[in-house]
Amino acid sequence: MVVREYNDHPSNFRYTKTLSEYLEENNIPAIAGVDTRKLTRSIREKGSRKAIITDIKTSNKQALKKLEEYKIPNDAVSKVSCKKRWYSRTANPDFNIVAIDCGIKLNIVRSLNKKGCNVTIVPYNTSAEEIVNLKPDGIFISNGPGNPEDVKEVIKLVKELKGKYPIFGICLGHQIISLAYGAKTYKLKFGHRGGNHPVRNLLTDKIEITSQNHSYAVDEKSLKKTDLTITHKNILDDTIEGVECKKDRIFSVQYHPESAPGPQDSDYLFDKFIEIIKKEK
């Protein structure tokens, strides 16, 4: 946590612990006294970079040496994915969905439950054979952290199952689906963060106000050699925000429809997934 000013004296009568106590209990580093506006401008102009928070005893030379030696981990998904299968059931279910957990948000599971789906959430490295044995009506590829090219297990999974089941992907799931079809991804200068990102739906020509949190994007030129067509584009930087392959009954979006800001109908993508599944029943 990086802040300009820190206050360790809560004023809310319901508080049970201070922020510093919470950070210490969860081993979360924090620093105050930073010009956060200047930091934001630096990231915007020069892109995201490695950084180090250390105590005053560490010299600049030592800190720079540590930064140079540090390698960004490529196993982020394995750290956040569930370790064993779990279930989220709903009353009077119509469909069974298998969700590949690359760091799934619970509100995505709840959104599927609301659409009449029992959801089986499985680890990212679950085999295609195991998923087939679960007899799903559809497969969901979740959001998650890190470089999509590192998640080779899920890329392989999509290659094996595409065309066999309706598949819907969000965020990292969108990038993984694109990679499975032969497209390429690249790291954005400083990523897309927070709400209010305008995205044009090329199928309806409407603008959607979206919530986003990712560092990578799909290379548009690389999509031309695949069976995927572009369905959504970011208005701010023209990056790809959605793709689909109708014959394989697969589609994905880069943003998070389950956490869309504002009163708009953000359920239409889940409805689209359900409609595709219904045609199979």
C-alpha positions as CSV (number, residue, x, y, z in Angstrom):
1,M,0.0,0.0,0.0
2,V,1.4,3.3,-1.1
3,V,-0.1,6.6,0.3
4,R,0.7,10.2,0.7
5,E,-0.7,10.5,4.2
6,Y,-1.5,7.8,6.8
7,N,-3.8,8.1,9.8
8,D,-3.6,5.4,12.4
9,H,-6.5,6.8,14.6
10,P,-9.8,5.4,13.3
11,S,-12.9,7.6,14.0
12,N,-15.6,5.0,13.2
13,F,-17.0,3.5,16.4
14,R,-17.4,0.1,14.7
15,Y,-13.7,-0.5,14.1
16,T,-12.0,-3.5,15.7
17,K,-8.5,-2.9,14.6
18,T,-6.3,-0.3,12.9
19,L,-5.2,-0.5,9.3
20,S,-1.6,-0.9,10.4
21,E,-2.6,-3.9,12.6
22,Y,-4.4,-5.5,9.6
23,L,-1.4,-5.0,7.3
24,E,1.0,-6.5,9.9
25,E,-1.3,-9.5,10.5
26,N,-1.4,-10.2,6.7
27,N,2.2,-9.4,6.0
28,I,1.4,-6.6,3.6
29,P,4.1,-3.9,3.1
30,A,3.1,-0.3,3.2
31,I,4.7,3.1,2.8
32,A,3.5,6.7,3.5
33,G,4.9,10.1,2.6
34,V,5.0,9.4,-1.1
35,D,3.9,11.9,-3.7
36,T,1.3,9.6,-5.3
37,R,0.3,12.0,-8.0
38,K,3.9,12.2,-9.2
39,L,4.2,8.4,-9.0
40,T,1.0,8.1,-11.1
41,R,2.4,10.5,-13.8
42,S,5.7,8.6,-13.8
43,I,4.0,5.3,-14.5
44,R,1.8,6.9,-17.1
45,E,4.7,8.3,-19.0
46,K,7.3,5.6,-18.6
47,G,5.2,2.5,-18.0
48,S,5.0,0.1,-15.1
49,R,8.4,-1.0,-13.6
50,K,9.8,-3.1,-10.8
51,A,10.0,-1.3,-7.5
52,I,11.4,-1.9,-4.0
53,I,10.3,-0.8,-0.6
54,T,13.1,-1.1,1.9
55,D,14.4,0.5,5.1
56,I,16.8,3.4,5.4
57,K,19.7,1.1,6.1
58,T,19.7,-0.2,2.5
59,S,21.8,1.9,0.2
60,N,20.7,3.0,-3.2
61,K,23.4,0.7,-4.7
62,Q,22.1,-2.3,-2.7
63,A,18.5,-1.6,-3.6
64,L,19.2,-1.3,-7.3
65,K,21.2,-4.5,-7.2
66,K,18.2,-6.3,-5.6
67,L,15.9,-4.8,-8.3
68,E,18.2,-5.9,-11.1
69,E,18.4,-9.5,-9.7
70,Y,14.7,-9.9,-9.0
71,K,12.8,-11.9,-11.6
72,I,9.1,-11.3,-12.0
73,P,7.4,-14.7,-11.1
74,N,5.6,-16.6,-13.9
75,D,3.5,-18.8,-11.7
76,A,0.9,-16.3,-10.5
77,V,-2.1,-18.4,-11.5
78,S,-0.8,-21.5,-9.6
79,K,-0.7,-19.3,-6.4
80,V,-4.2,-18.0,-6.6
81,S,-6.1,-21.0,-8.2
82,C,-8.0,-23.4,-5.9
83,K,-6.1,-26.5,-4.9
84,K,-9.1,-28.8,-5.1
85,R,-12.6,-28.9,-6.7
86,W,-15.4,-27.0,-5.0
87,Y,-19.1,-26.4,-5.8
88,S,-21.5,-23.5,-5.8
89,R,-25.1,-24.7,-6.3
90,T,-28.4,-22.9,-6.9
91,A,-32.0,-23.9,-6.4
92,N,-33.7,-25.6,-9.3
93,P,-30.7,-25.6,-11.6
94,D,-31.0,-25.8,-15.4
95,F,-27.4,-26.2,-16.3
96,N,-24.0,-27.4,-15.0
97,I,-21.0,-25.2,-15.7
98,V,-17.4,-26.1,-15.1
99,A,-15.3,-22.9,-14.2
100,I,-11.6,-23.1,-14.6
101,D,-10.1,-21.2,-11.7
102,C,-7.2,-18.9,-12.7
103,G,-8.1,-16.5,-9.9
104,I,-11.9,-16.4,-10.2
105,K,-14.0,-13.6,-8.7
106,L,-16.8,-14.9,-6.5
107,N,-19.3,-12.5,-8.2
108,I,-18.8,-14.4,-11.5
109,V,-19.8,-17.6,-9.7
110,R,-22.8,-15.8,-8.2
111,S,-23.7,-14.4,-11.7
112,L,-23.8,-17.9,-13.1
113,N,-25.8,-19.1,-10.1
114,K,-28.4,-16.4,-10.8
115,K,-28.8,-17.7,-14.3
116,G,-29.8,-21.1,-13.0
117,C,-26.4,-22.8,-13.2
118,N,-24.7,-25.1,-10.8
119,V,-21.0,-24.3,-10.9
120,T,-18.2,-26.7,-10.4
121,I,-14.9,-24.7,-9.8
122,V,-11.8,-26.7,-10.7
123,P,-8.0,-25.9,-10.4
124,Y,-6.3,-24.3,-13.4
125,N,-4.3,-27.5,-14.2
126,T,-7.4,-29.8,-14.4
127,S,-7.1,-32.1,-17.4
128,A,-9.6,-32.2,-20.3
129,E,-10.5,-35.8,-19.4
130,E,-11.5,-34.8,-15.9
131,I,-13.7,-31.9,-17.2
132,V,-15.4,-34.2,-19.7
133,N,-16.2,-36.7,-16.9
134,L,-18.0,-33.8,-15.1
135,K,-20.4,-33.7,-18.0
136,P,-20.7,-29.9,-18.2
137,D,-23.2,-28.0,-20.3
138,G,-20.7,-25.2,-20.7
139,I,-17.2,-24.2,-19.6
140,F,-16.1,-20.9,-18.1
141,I,-12.4,-19.6,-18.2
142,S,-11.9,-17.2,-15.4
143,N,-9.9,-14.0,-14.8
144,G,-6.6,-14.1,-13.0
145,P,-3.2,-12.5,-12.6
146,G,0.1,-12.5,-14.6
147,N,1.2,-13.2,-18.2
148,P,-1.4,-15.3,-20.1
149,E,1.4,-17.0,-22.0
150,D,2.5,-18.6,-18.7
151,V,-0.7,-20.5,-18.2
152,K,0.1,-23.2,-20.7
153,E,-2.2,-25.7,-19.0
154,V,-5.3,-23.7,-19.7
155,I,-4.2,-22.8,-23.2
156,K,-3.8,-26.5,-23.9
157,L,-7.2,-27.2,-22.3
158,V,-9.0,-24.7,-24.5
159,K,-7.3,-26.2,-27.6
160,E,-8.6,-29.6,-26.6
161,L,-12.2,-28.6,-25.7
162,K,-13.0,-25.8,-28.2
163,G,-15.8,-26.8,-30.5
164,K,-17.0,-29.5,-28.1
165,Y,-18.6,-27.3,-25.5
166,P,-19.9,-23.7,-25.3
167,I,-17.0,-21.7,-23.7
168,F,-17.0,-18.2,-22.2
169,G,-13.9,-16.4,-21.0
170,I,-13.4,-13.2,-19.0
171,C,-10.2,-11.1,-18.7
172,L,-7.3,-13.6,-18.5
173,G,-9.7,-16.1,-19.9
174,H,-10.2,-13.9,-22.9
175,Q,-6.4,-13.7,-23.5
176,I,-6.0,-17.5,-23.0
177,I,-8.8,-18.2,-25.6
178,S,-7.1,-15.9,-28.1
179,L,-3.7,-17.7,-27.5
180,A,-5.4,-21.1,-27.9
181,Y,-6.6,-20.0,-31.4
182,G,-3.1,-18.9,-32.4
183,A,-3.2,-15.2,-31.6
184,K,-0.6,-13.3,-29.7
185,T,-0.7,-11.1,-26.5
186,Y,1.5,-8.3,-25.4
187,K,2.1,-6.3,-22.2
188,L,0.5,-2.9,-22.0
189,K,2.5,0.1,-21.0
190,F,0.6,0.6,-17.7
191,G,-2.5,-1.6,-18.0
192,H,-6.2,-0.8,-17.6
193,R,-7.3,-0.3,-14.1
194,G,-10.6,0.6,-12.4
195,G,-14.0,1.6,-13.7
196,N,-15.4,3.8,-16.4
197,H,-13.5,2.4,-19.4
198,P,-15.6,3.0,-22.5
199,V,-15.8,-0.1,-24.8
200,R,-17.6,-0.2,-28.1
201,N,-19.7,-3.3,-28.8
202,L,-19.1,-3.8,-32.5
203,L,-22.1,-6.1,-32.7
204,T,-24.6,-3.5,-31.5
205,D,-22.5,-0.3,-32.0
206,K,-23.3,0.7,-28.4
207,I,-20.8,2.0,-25.8
208,E,-20.4,0.0,-22.6
209,I,-18.9,1.5,-19.5
210,T,-16.7,-1.2,-18.1
211,S,-14.6,-2.3,-15.1
212,Q,-11.1,-3.5,-15.9
213,N,-7.9,-4.8,-14.2
214,H,-5.3,-6.3,-16.5
215,S,-1.8,-5.7,-17.8
216,Y,-1.9,-7.6,-21.1
217,A,-3.9,-7.3,-24.3
218,V,-4.5,-9.4,-27.5
219,D,-2.6,-8.3,-30.6
220,E,-5.1,-7.3,-33.2
221,K,-3.0,-8.2,-36.2
222,S,-2.4,-11.7,-34.9
223,L,-6.2,-12.3,-34.9
224,K,-6.4,-12.1,-38.7
225,K,-4.9,-15.6,-39.0
226,T,-7.3,-17.2,-36.6
227,D,-11.0,-18.2,-36.6
228,L,-11.8,-15.5,-34.1
229,T,-13.6,-12.3,-34.9
230,I,-13.4,-9.0,-32.9
231,T,-16.6,-8.1,-31.0
232,H,-15.5,-5.3,-28.7
233,K,-12.9,-2.5,-28.8
234,N,-11.6,-0.1,-26.2
235,I,-12.4,3.5,-27.3
236,L,-9.5,5.0,-25.4
237,D,-6.6,3.0,-27.0
238,D,-8.3,0.8,-29.6
239,T,-7.2,-2.4,-27.8
240,I,-9.2,-5.6,-28.3
241,E,-11.9,-6.1,-25.7
242,G,-13.8,-9.1,-27.0
243,V,-13.6,-11.9,-29.5
244,E,-15.8,-14.9,-30.6
245,C,-15.9,-17.9,-32.9
246,K,-19.5,-18.7,-33.7
247,K,-18.9,-22.2,-35.2
248,D,-17.1,-23.3,-32.0
249,R,-19.6,-21.6,-29.7
250,I,-16.8,-19.7,-27.9
251,F,-16.6,-16.0,-26.9
252,S,-14.8,-13.8,-24.5
253,V,-14.4,-10.2,-23.2
254,Q,-11.4,-8.5,-21.7
255,Y,-13.4,-6.5,-19.1
256,H,-15.5,-7.6,-16.1
257,P,-19.2,-7.6,-16.8
258,E,-20.0,-9.0,-13.3
259,S,-18.7,-5.7,-11.8
260,A,-19.9,-3.1,-14.3
261,P,-20.3,0.4,-12.9
262,G,-23.6,2.2,-13.4
263,P,-27.1,1.0,-14.0
264,Q,-26.6,-0.6,-17.4
265,D,-27.6,-4.2,-18.1
266,S,-24.3,-6.0,-17.6
267,D,-25.9,-9.5,-17.6
268,Y,-26.2,-9.8,-21.4
269,L,-23.0,-11.7,-21.8
270,F,-24.1,-14.3,-19.2
271,D,-27.4,-14.4,-21.0
272,K,-25.6,-15.0,-24.3
273,F,-23.7,-17.9,-22.7
274,I,-26.9,-19.4,-21.5
275,E,-28.6,-19.0,-24.9
276,I,-25.7,-20.8,-26.6
277,I,-26.0,-23.6,-24.0
278,K,-29.8,-23.8,-24.5
279,K,-29.3,-24.5,-28.2
280,E,-27.3,-27.5,-27.3
281,K,-29.9,-29.0,-24.9
